[in-house]
Amino acid sequence: MADSVVLMPKRRTKDVPDQELIFTAPKGGILHSNGWSRIWLRASSRSAPFGLD
């Protein structure tokens, strides 16, 4: 992963408490792996027309 990709969430979460969730499920709470897959597939299909796939 590019350094810039790693640094962006570090910068944006510098004031977030250690135990706080950064990525949550659509209705809040823990995002489980099966939920992440659905969200990732949706996001990647929506970004494809912009060359971001």
N, C-alpha and C positions, 0 to 999 in steps of 0.2 A: 504494500500500500504506500502511496506517495506520502512524504512527510506532511504536505499541506493538508491531506485528508485526515491525518492523525491529529494535527495541531488544531484544526477548526473546532472539533467538539471539546477539546481541552480548554480552548479559550472561552467558548460559550458556556462552559459548565464550571468555571473557576470558582464561582460563588455558591455552587450547589452543594449542600451537605453530602458527606460521603455515602450515607445510606439512602439517599433520595434516588428515585427512578428517573432515568434520563429518557428512555424510550418506553412508552406505556401502550397498553392496548387501546383500541379506539374509544372505549368507554372508561378508560383509566385502569389502574392496577397493572399487574405483571403481564408482560407480553410474552407468551409462551412460543416455542419454536414453530408450532403449526400456524399460529396467528401471524408470526413474522413472515413466513413463506407466502401467505396470501397477500399481505401488505406489500412485500417486495415485488411479487409478480405484477400486482396492480400498478405500482409506481414505475416499474421498468417498462411495462407496456405503454403507459402514458407518456414516458419520456422518449421512446423510440423515434417518434416523428421529428424530434429535435436533435437527433444524433447522439443521444445520451444512453444508448442501450449497451 
